[in-house]
């Protein structure tokens, strides 16, 4: 599903990634761990097409995303990739269902279809009674489940998660971790998860350890 070859990235004189190679299979759940400053989030943003490598290539589902222009890259990202961040990044003025619908509407799906899919996902995540609640009216765990539903609304092939449970208490973190594995079983998604949570890292099919800009 994902192939990275000799990915390098510099910010000024600071070389953050120093030639990363990796392969991630379809339907695999891979965690990326390492100390702060090891390059985990930089690698995740490059694999997720939110940033471009200084050199090297990223291939997702047989598409060399390194060669796509900005417009084609944005369309590819919208249709194939979902993101879950540590801070849920929900828009405060919109309800749960409206937040989940946004990527589908960007993809020019009808409002009716977008709302149908969003409702199905929110019900799957036990949020049936929260469709019309705004983020400020939801608990931390509920907010993060809404964020996961938003990541899934376009049926992406890959979910990239950056410290997805970093803001949650242990009970909500455990529920979120189990949700990822249930989604993989039900929908076949591939997950790449940057985490400091040892429990989540151990649950993954494979753990990649980063140190000083390389996978060790």
N, C-alpha and C positions, 0 to 999 in steps of 0.2 A: 504493500500500500504506500509506504514512504521509503524513499531512498535519498540519503544525503551523502555527497561525495566531496571531501576536502573543503568543508565549509569553513571559511575564515571571515572574521569581522573585526574591524578596528574602529575605535572612536578616538580621533586624533592620533596620538602616539601610543595609545593603550590598545594592545591586541587582546580582545576578549575571547575570541574563538580562534584556535590555532590548528585548524585542519581536522575537523570532525567528520568521521565516516560512521554511518549507521544505516541499518535496514530494519524496518518495522512491518510485520506481516499483517494481512487483512484480518480484522477481528481480534487483534492482539491488544492487550492492555499492558502498557509499558510505563514504568515510573522512572523519573530522572531525579537523582538525589545528589547532594554535594553541599559543601559549605557555601555561605554567602560569598558572592564574587567569583564563583567557579565558572559562570557562564550559562547557567541553566535557563534562565528566563530569556536571555539573548537567543539561545538556540531555539527555544520554543517559539519566539516571535518570528524567527526566520523560517522555521518549518511551517508555521501557520500563515506565512505570506504577509504578515503585518510589517515586516522589514525585509530588506534584501541583503544577501551576503556580500561581503567585499569581493570574494571569489568563491569558486566552487559551484555545485549545482544541487537543486532540490527537485526531486521528481515525486509527484503525488498521483497515484493511480494512473501511471504511464504518461502523465503530463509534466513536461519540464517547465515548472512555474517560473524558473529563473529567466526564461525567454519571453514571458508574456508582458505586453505593455500594461500600463496602469489600469486602463479600462477593462481589458480582458482579465487581468488579475483580480480586480474587484468582483467581477461577475463569477469567476471561478471560486473565489473565497465564499461568496454568498451562497452558492449552490452546493459546495462540497465540504465546507468546514464549519464547525461550531466551536464557540469559545466559552469557557467558564473561568472567571477570574476570582481572586480572593475576595475582592469587594464586588458585590453582585452587579454593579453598573446598571441597575434598573433606572429608568427615567421616572423621577418622583411624581411628575404630574399625570402620569398614565396609570391605569389599573393593571392588575396582573395580566389579564387576557390581552389588553392592548400592548403591553410590553412584549409578550410572547409573539404577537402577530407581526411586529415590526420587520423582522428579516423576510417574512413571507411577502409582505406588501412591497418591500424593496425589490423582491424577485418578480414583482408584477403579478402575483397571484390575486385572485379576487378576494374581496373582504370576506365574503361568505365562506370560501374555502379556507382562508387563513384562520378565521374564527372557529371553524369546525375542527381543524387540526389542533389549534391552541387549546380548545376545550377538552379534546381527547387527552392531550398530554397532561394538562393540569388535573384532570380527573384521575389519570393514572398515578399521579404523584400525590393523591389524597388532598387536593386543593379545590375540590368541587365547590366548597362554600366560600372560597376566597377569590373567585373570578373577578369581581368588581371592586376588590380592595386595592388601595394604592400601597406602594412599598412601605410607607410609614405605619401602615395598619397591620403589617405582617411581622412575624417573628424572624429572627436571623435565619433559622432553618428553612422557613417558608420562602423567604426572599431568595435563598440560594436555590431552592427547588424551582422557583419561577425562572431563575437565570438558566438552569439546566434545560427547562422546557423551551425557553427561547433559543438555546443552542441547537435544539433538536427539531425545530419546527419545519425546516426545509429538508429533513431527512439527510443530513450530511454524512459523508463517508467516514470522516475523522472528527473527533472531539479533542481539542487541546485544552487542558486545564492547568492553570497556574495557581498553586496553593489553594485549591478549591475549598478546603475545609479549614483554612488558616484562621478564619474569623469565627468559627463555630465551637460550641462546647463539645465535650466528648460524645454525648448522646447523639446530637445532630450530625457530628462528623461521621460517626459510625453509620448512621442512616444514609448519609450522602454516599459514602464509600460503597455500601451494599447496593445502592441505586445504580451506580456505574456498572457493576457486574450484572445486575438484572437487565439493564439496557443492552449490554453486549450479548447476553443470552437470547433476548427477545428480538433485537433489531440488528445485531451483527456489527455494530459500530466498532471502529478502532479508537482506542484512547491513548493519548500521550499526556502524562500527568507529572508536572513538576511539584514536588512536595517535600516538606520537612517532617511529615507525619510518618513515623516508622511503621505504624500499623497498616496504613494505606500502601506504603512502599512494599511491604512484605506480601500483601494480598495480590499484587500485580503478577502477571505471567513472567515478567522479566524486569530487573532493575538495572538501569545504567547509572554508573557513578561518574560524576564529573569532577575534575580537579584541574585548576589552572588552565581552563579553556580547552580541555581535552576529555574524551571519555577514557577512563582508565579501567 
